[in-house]
Amino acid sequence: MTLPQSTVCRRIAAGVLVVCFLAADSPAQSSRDWQRFPAIVEAPMPAELFALGDVHGDYDRTIELLAAAHLIASHPAAPRSVEWTGGASVLVCTGDMIDKYDHGMNVIAMMRVLEPLAAQAGGRVIVTMGNHEAEFLAGAGADQKNAEFEHELDAAGIPPADVAAGKDAMGIGRWLRDLPVGAKVGDWFFCHAGNTGRLSISQLDERVQTQVTQHGFDSPILTDPNSILEARLHPRPWWDWDGQAPALKDASTENQTHSSKNAGIDPGENRLRAGIEALGAHHLVFGHQPGKVKFADGSEREAGVIYEKFDGLIFLIDTGMSRGVSSGRGALLHISNASVHGASAVYADGTVQRLVQ
């Protein structure tokens, strides 16, 4: 059978699965349509909102979590046959779909299938970029940090360099290059590492667009150690010091300590609240950090769990769920009825844990 030019099929790993996607008749171009694919995605608040942290190539555990949350039907035979059952729910995935384990291609394939299926049902699937995706694109498909994903591509006969350039026939690279770096859903803001530098949505969107257009995915706005994709919570959380990365600094906020209504609050928490308010949001959700975290007030987040802090101001959702990381239990964040008091962790076995009392 001869396939039409607009359809490209590629076998992924001999005998495992075949995925078909629509592809343009001409090679993908490196430029990005920022109107169609903005740096920051915005969406209204749904009745049911879910967030998934760093899955790092563990397709099976991702499937288990999505099924436990009733977002998809039971384990599909292949990514292309996944079924969205979440109706009007919104699912946000905060990046790092690839590396550390060996089924990143399946994770990507499934997300690409779920995006239109969710939209057809009145819901939405939003995938934001993680540092591993940005580093793969910046390294032209040859970064040592992306060894597992590059090996998957090689095994499937797909040159990693073509994917990084957005020129592969399956459209994997084009999809990765068009990912947003953040998403605002209602008054909840999602990104990979959390630090938006106290910039507004418009400032952040403009800065990402300008730098990536001029310098590619190795831009400071994405790669600086204290950036939106790279900021760390060790040896102390990024909000506990005012060392903003140059790429994130803004003249109007650089020396701002926050409004008087929050006088008396710890300076670090003050900076954190200022950053979230600058986004027009009330809550910040991010991944990137699966390990134990010690906070300035003496409290601790244990490794491998979804954790909320400051009465639901922030949620840490990287649980180290991938078998290539630490084989954590894995969980989804679920926000019900647009309320922080409806926030809970959903585990693969169906267990639900309320997070905010």
C-alpha positions as CSV (number, residue, x, y, z in Angstrom):
1,M,0.0,0.0,0.0
2,T,1.3,3.4,-0.9
3,L,0.8,6.1,1.8
4,P,-0.1,9.7,0.8
5,Q,2.8,12.1,1.0
6,S,1.3,13.9,4.0
7,T,1.5,10.7,6.1
8,V,4.8,9.4,7.4
9,C,5.0,6.0,9.2
10,R,8.2,4.9,11.0
11,R,8.8,1.6,12.8
12,I,10.1,2.3,16.3
13,A,12.4,-0.4,17.6
14,A,11.9,-3.6,15.6
15,G,8.6,-5.3,16.4
16,V,7.6,-3.0,19.2
17,L,5.2,-0.4,17.6
18,V,4.5,1.6,14.5
19,V,3.5,5.3,14.9
20,C,2.0,7.4,12.1
21,F,1.9,11.2,12.1
22,L,1.0,13.8,9.6
23,A,4.1,15.5,8.2
24,A,4.6,18.4,5.8
25,D,5.5,17.5,2.3
26,S,8.6,19.7,2.6
27,P,11.3,19.4,5.3
28,A,10.6,21.1,8.6
29,Q,12.0,24.6,9.0
30,S,13.9,25.8,12.0
31,S,11.8,28.9,12.6
32,R,9.0,28.9,15.1
33,D,5.5,30.4,14.7
34,W,5.4,32.2,18.1
35,Q,1.8,33.1,17.6
36,R,0.7,29.6,17.2
37,F,3.2,28.2,19.7
38,P,3.8,30.8,22.3
39,A,6.5,30.6,25.0
40,I,3.9,30.7,27.7
41,V,0.5,28.9,27.2
42,E,-2.5,30.3,28.9
43,A,-5.8,28.5,29.5
44,P,-8.9,28.9,31.6
45,M,-9.3,26.9,34.8
46,P,-11.2,23.6,34.3
47,A,-13.1,21.8,37.0
48,E,-10.4,19.1,37.1
49,L,-6.8,19.9,36.6
50,F,-3.9,17.4,36.8
51,A,-0.1,17.8,36.7
52,L,2.6,15.3,36.0
53,G,6.3,15.7,36.8
54,D,9.4,14.3,35.3
55,V,8.7,10.9,33.8
56,H,12.1,10.4,32.3
57,G,11.3,7.8,29.7
58,D,9.2,5.5,32.0
59,Y,6.3,4.9,29.7
60,D,4.7,2.1,31.6
61,R,4.6,4.0,34.9
62,T,3.2,7.1,33.1
63,I,0.4,5.0,31.7
64,E,-0.4,3.5,35.1
65,L,-0.7,7.0,36.7
66,L,-2.8,8.4,33.9
67,A,-5.1,5.4,34.1
68,A,-5.4,5.6,37.9
69,A,-6.5,9.3,37.5
70,H,-9.1,8.1,34.8
71,L,-7.5,10.3,32.2
72,I,-6.9,7.4,29.8
73,A,-8.4,4.0,29.4
74,S,-6.5,0.9,30.6
75,H,-3.0,0.2,29.3
76,P,-3.0,0.7,25.5
77,A,-1.4,-1.8,23.2
78,A,0.8,1.0,21.8
79,P,1.0,4.8,22.2
80,R,-1.0,5.3,19.1
81,S,-4.0,3.4,20.5
82,V,-4.2,5.4,23.8
83,E,-7.7,6.7,24.6
84,W,-8.4,9.9,26.4
85,T,-11.2,9.4,29.0
86,G,-10.6,12.7,31.0
87,G,-13.4,14.6,29.2
88,A,-12.9,18.3,29.9
89,S,-10.0,17.8,32.3
90,V,-6.7,19.5,31.7
91,L,-3.4,17.7,32.1
92,V,-0.1,19.6,32.3
93,C,3.2,17.8,32.0
94,T,6.2,19.8,33.3
95,G,8.9,18.4,31.0
96,D,11.8,15.9,31.2
97,M,9.9,13.2,29.3
98,I,13.2,11.8,27.9
99,D,16.5,10.4,29.2
100,K,17.5,8.2,32.2
101,Y,15.3,5.4,31.0
102,D,14.7,3.9,27.6
103,H,11.1,4.6,26.5
104,G,11.2,8.4,26.0
105,M,10.0,8.0,22.4
106,N,6.9,6.1,23.6
107,V,6.2,8.9,26.1
108,I,6.4,11.5,23.4
109,A,4.3,9.5,20.9
110,M,1.6,9.1,23.5
111,M,1.5,12.8,24.4
112,R,1.3,13.7,20.8
113,V,-1.7,11.4,20.4
114,L,-3.4,12.6,23.5
115,E,-3.2,16.3,22.6
116,P,-5.8,16.2,19.9
117,L,-7.9,13.6,21.6
118,A,-8.2,15.7,24.7
119,A,-9.1,18.8,22.7
120,Q,-11.8,16.9,20.9
121,A,-13.4,16.0,24.2
122,G,-13.3,19.6,25.5
123,G,-10.1,19.0,27.6
124,R,-6.5,19.8,27.0
125,V,-3.0,18.2,27.3
126,I,-0.2,20.8,27.7
127,V,3.4,19.6,27.7
128,T,6.0,22.2,28.8
129,M,9.7,21.9,28.1
130,G,12.2,20.5,30.6
131,N,15.9,21.0,30.9
132,H,16.5,17.6,29.2
133,E,14.5,18.6,26.1
134,A,16.2,22.0,25.9
135,E,19.7,20.4,26.3
136,F,19.0,17.9,23.6
137,L,17.9,20.7,21.2
138,A,20.8,22.9,22.2
139,G,23.3,20.1,21.8
140,A,22.2,19.3,18.3
141,G,21.3,15.8,19.4
142,A,24.8,14.9,20.6
143,D,24.8,16.0,24.3
144,Q,26.1,13.3,26.6
145,K,23.3,14.1,29.0
146,N,20.8,12.8,26.4
147,A,22.5,9.5,25.8
148,E,19.4,7.3,26.4
149,F,17.2,9.3,24.1
150,E,19.8,9.5,21.4
151,H,20.2,5.7,21.7
152,E,16.5,5.2,21.2
153,L,16.5,7.4,18.1
154,D,19.6,5.6,16.7
155,A,17.9,2.2,17.3
156,A,14.8,3.5,15.4
157,G,17.0,4.6,12.5
158,I,16.3,8.3,13.2
159,P,19.4,10.6,13.2
160,P,19.3,12.5,16.5
161,A,20.8,15.6,14.8
162,D,17.8,15.7,12.4
163,V,15.4,15.5,15.4
164,A,17.2,18.3,17.2
165,A,17.0,20.4,14.1
166,G,13.3,19.7,13.6
167,K,13.9,17.9,10.3
168,D,13.0,14.3,11.1
169,A,10.2,12.8,9.0
170,M,8.1,11.9,12.1
171,G,7.9,15.4,13.4
172,I,9.4,14.6,16.8
173,G,11.9,17.4,16.7
174,R,9.4,20.0,15.4
175,W,7.1,19.1,18.3
176,L,9.9,19.4,20.8
177,R,11.1,22.7,19.4
178,D,7.5,24.2,19.7
179,L,7.0,23.2,23.3
180,P,6.2,26.1,25.7
181,V,8.4,26.7,28.7
182,G,5.5,27.5,31.0
183,A,1.7,27.3,31.3
184,K,-0.8,29.4,33.2
185,V,-4.1,27.6,33.8
186,G,-6.5,29.7,35.7
187,D,-4.4,31.1,38.6
188,W,-2.0,28.1,38.6
189,F,1.4,28.5,36.9
190,F,3.4,25.4,35.7
191,C,7.0,25.1,34.6
192,H,9.9,22.8,35.0
193,A,12.1,24.3,37.7
194,G,10.0,27.1,39.0
195,N,12.1,30.3,38.9
196,T,10.5,32.9,36.6
197,G,12.7,35.7,38.0
198,R,9.7,37.8,39.2
199,L,8.8,38.5,35.5
200,S,5.3,39.0,34.3
201,I,3.8,36.6,31.7
202,S,4.4,39.1,28.9
203,Q,8.0,39.8,30.0
204,L,8.8,36.1,30.3
205,D,7.1,35.3,26.9
206,E,9.0,38.2,25.2
207,R,12.4,37.2,26.7
208,V,12.1,33.6,25.8
209,Q,11.0,34.4,22.2
210,T,13.7,36.9,21.7
211,Q,16.6,34.8,23.1
212,V,15.6,31.5,21.5
213,T,15.0,33.2,18.1
214,Q,18.5,34.9,18.3
215,H,20.5,32.2,20.1
216,G,18.6,28.9,20.0
217,F,17.9,26.6,22.9
218,D,21.3,27.3,24.5
219,S,19.9,30.8,25.5
220,P,20.6,31.9,29.1
221,I,16.8,32.3,29.8
222,L,16.7,28.5,29.5
223,T,20.1,27.3,30.6
224,D,21.4,29.6,33.3
225,P,21.7,27.6,36.6
226,N,19.0,29.7,38.2
227,S,16.6,29.7,35.2
228,I,13.1,28.5,34.7
229,L,14.4,25.1,33.5
230,E,17.4,24.7,35.7
231,A,16.9,26.3,39.1
232,R,17.7,24.0,42.0
233,L,16.6,23.6,45.6
234,H,20.0,22.5,46.8
235,P,21.9,23.5,48.8
236,R,19.0,25.8,49.5
237,P,15.8,26.8,47.5
238,W,16.4,29.4,44.9
239,W,13.9,31.8,46.5
240,D,16.0,31.9,49.7
241,W,18.6,34.0,48.0
242,D,18.4,36.9,45.7
243,G,21.0,35.8,43.2
244,Q,18.7,36.0,40.1
245,A,20.3,34.8,36.9
246,P,21.2,37.7,34.6
247,A,18.8,36.3,32.0
248,L,15.9,36.7,34.4
249,K,16.6,40.0,35.9
250,D,14.2,42.9,35.3
251,A,14.9,46.5,36.1
252,S,11.5,47.0,37.6
253,T,11.7,44.1,40.0
254,E,15.4,43.5,40.5
255,N,15.6,45.4,43.8
256,Q,12.0,44.9,44.8
257,T,11.4,43.3,48.2
258,H,7.6,43.0,47.8
259,S,4.6,44.9,48.9
260,S,4.0,46.1,52.4
261,K,1.0,43.8,52.8
262,N,3.5,40.9,53.3
263,A,5.7,42.7,55.8
264,G,7.0,40.3,58.4
265,I,7.1,37.3,56.1
266,D,10.5,35.6,55.6
267,P,12.4,37.4,52.8
268,G,12.7,34.2,50.8
269,E,9.0,33.5,51.0
270,N,8.4,37.2,50.1
271,R,10.5,36.8,46.9
272,L,8.6,33.7,46.1
273,R,5.2,35.3,46.5
274,A,6.4,38.3,44.5
275,G,7.3,36.1,41.6
276,I,4.0,34.3,41.6
277,E,2.0,37.5,41.8
278,A,4.0,38.9,38.9
279,L,2.6,36.1,36.8
280,G,-0.9,36.9,37.8
281,A,-1.1,33.6,39.6
282,H,-1.7,32.3,43.1
283,H,0.0,28.9,42.9
284,L,3.3,27.6,41.4
285,V,3.8,24.0,40.3
286,F,7.1,22.6,39.2
287,G,9.2,19.4,38.9
288,H,12.9,19.0,38.4
289,Q,13.6,18.1,42.1
290,P,12.8,14.6,43.3
291,G,15.1,14.6,46.4
292,K,14.9,15.7,50.0
293,V,14.7,19.5,50.5
294,K,15.3,21.5,53.6
295,F,13.6,24.8,54.0
296,A,14.6,27.9,55.9
297,D,11.9,27.4,58.5
298,G,13.3,24.0,59.4
299,S,10.6,21.9,57.6
300,E,11.6,19.2,55.1
301,R,10.3,17.6,52.0
302,E,11.1,13.9,51.9
303,A,12.4,12.4,48.6
304,G,10.0,11.0,46.1
305,V,6.7,12.6,47.2
306,I,4.4,15.4,45.9
307,Y,4.9,18.2,48.4
308,E,3.1,21.5,49.0
309,K,4.5,24.5,50.9
310,F,3.3,27.8,52.2
311,D,-0.4,26.8,52.4
312,G,-0.5,25.7,48.8
313,L,1.6,28.5,47.3
314,I,3.9,26.0,45.7
315,F,3.8,22.3,44.8
316,L,6.8,20.1,44.0
317,I,5.7,17.3,41.7
318,D,8.9,15.5,40.6
319,T,8.7,12.2,42.6
320,G,11.6,10.4,40.8
321,M,9.1,8.0,39.3
322,S,11.3,6.7,36.5
323,R,13.0,3.3,37.0
324,G,16.0,5.0,35.5
325,V,16.2,7.5,38.4
326,S,15.3,6.3,41.8
327,S,12.3,4.1,41.1
328,G,10.0,6.4,43.2
329,R,6.4,5.6,43.7
330,G,5.2,8.2,41.3
331,A,2.1,10.4,41.6
332,L,-0.1,13.0,39.8
333,L,-1.2,16.3,41.3
334,H,-4.9,16.7,41.1
335,I,-6.7,20.0,41.7
336,S,-10.4,19.7,41.9
337,N,-13.0,22.4,41.7
338,A,-10.4,25.1,41.2
339,S,-9.6,25.1,44.9
340,V,-6.2,24.6,46.6
341,H,-8.1,22.7,49.3
342,G,-9.1,20.3,46.5
343,A,-5.4,19.5,45.8
344,S,-4.4,15.8,46.2
345,A,-1.8,13.3,45.1
346,V,-3.1,10.4,43.0
347,Y,-1.0,7.2,43.0
348,A,-0.9,4.4,40.5
349,D,-2.7,2.0,42.8
350,G,-5.6,4.4,43.1
351,T,-4.6,5.8,46.5
352,V,-5.5,9.5,46.9
353,Q,-3.7,11.7,49.5
354,R,-5.1,15.1,50.4
355,L,-2.3,17.7,50.3
356,V,-3.7,20.9,51.8
357,Q,-5.6,20.8,55.1
